Amino acid sequence: MSKVALITSIAGQDGSYLAELLLKKGYIVHGINRHYPLLNTDYPDLNYQEGYETNPDFTFHYGDWCDVASLCRLLDEICPDEIYNLGAVTHPFTSSDSAEYAGTLDGIATLDMLEAIRCLGLEQKTRYYQASPSELCGLINGMQACEMSDFTPRHTNTVGKIYDYWTTVNYRETFGMYACNGILFNHESPRRSAAFVTRKITRALANITQGLERCLYLGNLDAQRDWGHARDYAKMQWMMLQQVEPEDFVIATGVKYSVRQFVTFAALELGIKLRFEGKGLYERGVIAAIISPIAAALKVGDVVVGVDPRFIRHDETEKLAADPTKARQKLGWVPETSLQDLVIEMVQADLAAAKQKARLKLYG
């Protein structure tokens, strides 16, 4: 019989890639989201209306996994073999401005989920995956974080995620549940919200080549991150629940790049060679050469990247890197997509969207 999986935050990039993977593997997939994905214009490539909506093995549930009564009814109805809890407040500005909401969603909701599994007598049937952010290790600056690293959060939502992490460990050790944590370092894709810096970069630069924007403004260009593809990370999350014994894993590439390097790669894919001038708040990216017809409307000397102090986070972690050795040795997982290939995929998707917007603007 087909396995049954439940994914929270199904409309996000992780949820969408994971759903696609599980459906290909013959799962029956149920997804929960607080809004209908058809209304979410930030995720144009989810293909719910083209694939999921007509797939008999996929069911979308509108609701809130913080609603314990509704959650219990759903779990009792579908009796999932696997639960992937991906729901969280992920953007630091949102979590800072809505601290109580972030704390409830990122902390108590996980306890409610695990307790619902136990109270319904599913603790020996259902395998549970908890998504944890790399910001758990926020103050390990310049060092590689691994499964043994101390937690040093910098954001409100990350404090709640520490509660999630240890609650998952507690239910595993106390009740014998198959429950594990994945500490995910930065993972991106064309489905990433433009509120995150990588998608902001690729979308803005694509728009600049089409005359839709003039300049991309960023914060700390020196910040370094370990960036991978969300599709690869979704596979790793599935692999964690296929092991005989539950364990916690760091999910990362093991290689870090600066924001400036990411901008450089994205610009090159669009036919722009950049030269960076100045320091700190006065740094700017200037076009040094045009190497493709894509950017023919621009000219050498144009300033297309600038620094805006509003985007500099006071709690910034300069260098956030990871050691994914355990995942490689125990699971045989290695990322399939390089950063350069990830950038190309994101840029091409945003360039196609920018060209369409430019045509609509031109012809009304």
N, C-alpha and C positions, 0 to 999 in steps of 0.2 A: 504494500500500500504506500501511497505517496506520503512523504513527511509534510507536516503542517507547520508553517512558520508565521510568527507575528512580528511586524516591524513597526516601531513607533517613529514618528516624524518621517513618514514614508515619502513626503514630497521634497525632502532635502536631497542634496547630491548623494550622500551616503545611502540613504534609503532607496533612492531610485536605482543606483547601480547594484545594490544588494538584491533588490527585488528582481531585477533582470537576471542576475546570476542564479538565484534560487529557482526561478521559473524555468530556466534552461536546464537545470538539474532535475526537473520533474516535481518540484515542491508545489503544494497548495499554499499560496501566500495571502496573508491578511495584512493590511496596512492601516495604521491610525494616523490621522492628521487633524489639526485644529481648524483647518480651512480646506476648501475643495481645491485640489491642485490645478484644476482648469482655470481658476481665478488668479493664480499666482504667476504674474508676468515675468518674474525673475527667473523662472525655470522653463524656458520655451522648449527644451529638448526632452522633457520627461516622457512624452508620447503616451500619456495616459489615454487620451482620446483616440489615439491611433492603434494602441496595442492592448493596454491593460484593461480598458473599459469593456472590451469585447472578449477578453480572455477568461474562460470559465474557471481557471485556476487562480484568478486574482480577485480579491474583494477589498474594496476601499471602505473604511469606516470613518465617518466624520465624528470626532469626539475628542475628549481630553483624558489622557491617561492619569491625570491627577484626580479624576472623578472615580473614586474607589468603587462605588456601586456599579457604575457602567463597566469599569474594567473587570470586575468579578463576573458580571454577566457574560462579557465577551469571552473571557478565559474559560468559563464553564461551558460555553457553547461550542468553541472550536477546539479545546484541549490541545494546545500547540505542543509540538515536539521541541521547538526551538523558539526562543524570544530574543530579539535583538532590540535592546533599549537604546535608541539613538537620540531620543528627545532631550533637548537641553537649550538653555540660553547661551548661545555661543559667542555673541559679539560683546566685547568688553564694555563698550559704551552703553549698551542696553542693560547689561547686568549692573553697572554702576548707578544708572539712573533709576532702576527698578530693583533695588536690592532685596526687598522682601519677596517679590515675585520670583526672582532668580533663585533665592534660597529655597523656596518651596518647591519649585520645579526641579531644581538640580539636586535636591536632597531628599525631602519627604516622599516625592513621587517614586523614587527607587525602592524605598522601604515598603511603600504600599504595594508595588508590583511584586516584590519577593514574598511579602506576607500573603498576598492573594494566591500566589502559586502554592504556598504551603497550606493555607486554609482550605483550598479546594482539593487537597490530596494529590497534587501534581508534582510534588517535590522529587519523586523518583522517575517521573516521565519527562518533564520539561527541562531542557538545557537553556541556561540564561547567559546572555552576553551583555555586559555593561560597557558603554563607550565612555572613556575618560580622556581628558585633553592633556596635551603636552605641558600646559601651564601649571599642572600639578608640581612640576619641577622648575617653576619660574625663576628661582634665584640661583640655579646652578649655572652661572654665567661662564660660558667658554668650556665647560666640562660636558662630557657625554653622559646623558642620563640613561639609566638602565632600570631593570625591575627592582634593584636593591637601593635605588636612590631615595634620599629623604624628600618628603613633600614640602615645598616652600611656595605656597600660592601667592599671587600678586593681585588677583581680581576677586570680586565678590562671588561671581558664579563658580570660580575655581574652589573656593572654600566649601561650597555646597557639593562639588564633585568629589572632594575628599571624603565627605560623608557617604556619598554613593559608593566610592571605592571600598571603604572599610565595611560598609553594610553588606556588600556583595561577598567580601571575604568572610564576614561573620556568619552569614547564612550557609556558606559552603562548609565551614568548619563546624558549626553548631548543629545544623540539620542535615548535613550530608548531601546538600543539593549540588547539582552540577551548575556552578555559577563562576564566571570568570570575568576579569577586567582586561580591556585592551586600551593601553595608553597610546593614543594616536597623536603622532606629530603632524605638522601641517600637511594637509592633503587637499588638492585642488582639482579643478576640471572646468570645462565649459559650463557646467551646471552650478558652479559656485555663485553665490550671491555677490552682486557688485559692491556690497558693504565690506567685503574683504579685499585686502590690498592687491592680491594677484589678479582677480577679475577686474578690479578697478583699473589696473594698469593696462591689461589687454583691451578692454573695452574703450578706454579713453584714447589710447594710441590709434586704434582702428578708426575711431570717430575723427581724430585729427587728420588722418590721411584723406578722409572724405569731406573735410571742411565742416564737420558738425561740432567740433570743439577746437579751441586754440592751444590750450596748454593743460598738461596733467600736473596736478599739485599733490605732493606726497608729504609724509612726515620724515622720519629718520631713515635716510638712505643707507646708513651703515648697518642697520639691524640685519642680523643673519638668522635664517631659518632653514630647517630640514624640510624641503618640499617634495611630496610624492603625488602620484595620481590617485584620486579617490577610488577609481575602478580597481586598482591593485589592492588598496586597503580593504575594500569590501570583500575581496577574495580571502584576505587574511582573517577577517572577522568570522567568516564561515569556517575556515580551517580550524580556528580555535575551538569550535564546538564539535569537531569531529574526532577529537583526541579521546583516548580511554579515560584519562584523568583530567579534571579541570585545572588550568593554571592561568596566571596572569602574564601578559606579554606586552612589550613595547613594540609598536608598529612604526617603522621609520625607514629611511633609505641609508642613514649613516653618513650622509654628505650634506653640508650646509652651504648656502649661497646668500649673498647680500641682496637687499631690495634693489640696489643699484644694478647688480648683475642681472636680476630678473628683468628690469626695465631694458637693459641693453639687449638681452636675448629677444625680447618681444619686438623691440624697434627693428632689429636686424631682419626678423621674419617679415616685417612690413617694408623692407627696403630702405631703412634709415640707419645710417651709422652715426652714433652720438658721440659727442665730446662733452665731458663734465667739467665745469669751471666753478671756482669759488669754493667756499667752505661753509659748513653749518647751514644757517638759515639763508645764506646768500648763494648756496650752490644751485646750479641750474644745468639742465641738459640742452645742449645746442646741437643742431644738425651739422655734422662735419662733412657728410657726403650723402647723396641720393643714389642708391644702387639698384633701384627697381622702379618700374612704371607705376607701381601701386601708390608711391608717394610723390608722383610727378607734380602734384599741385603745390607741394611744399618747396622750399628753397634752402640752400646752404646758409647757415647763420640764424635760421629761425629758432627761437627758444620754445621748446615743446615740453620741457619738464622743469618744474619749480618746487620749492619747499614752502609749505604753509605751516606756521607754528601751531595752528589749530589741530593739526593732525599728528602732532608729536605727543605721545603718551608719557605722562610723568612716571608711570610705573612700568616703563618699557624694559623688557629683557633683551639686552643687546645681542647675545649669542645663545641661541637655543638649539642644542644638538643632541643626538641620541645614539645609543649603541644597540642595534637590533640583532646582536649575535644570537641570543636565545631563540628568536623566531627562525633564524636561518638554520641553526643546528638542530632544533627539536621538531620544527614543522617543515623545514625545507623551503621556507618562503623567501623569495627574493623579489623585489619590485621589477616589473617587466617594462616600465616606462621611464625613460630618463627625463631629467628636468627639461632638456632642450626639446624633446618630443612632446612633453606636456605643454610647453609654451606654444609650440607650433599648433597643436590642436586647439588650444584656447584662442589664439590669435585668429586662426582661420574661421572659427565659429563667430567671433565678434566682428571680423571683417565682413563676413557675409551679411550679418545683421546691419552693420553700418552702411553698406552699399544699398541695402533695401531702404533704409531710412533716407539716404541721400536721394534716391530715385523718387520716393514719395514727396520729399521736400521740393524737388525740382518740378515734378509734374502735378503736384497738388493731390 
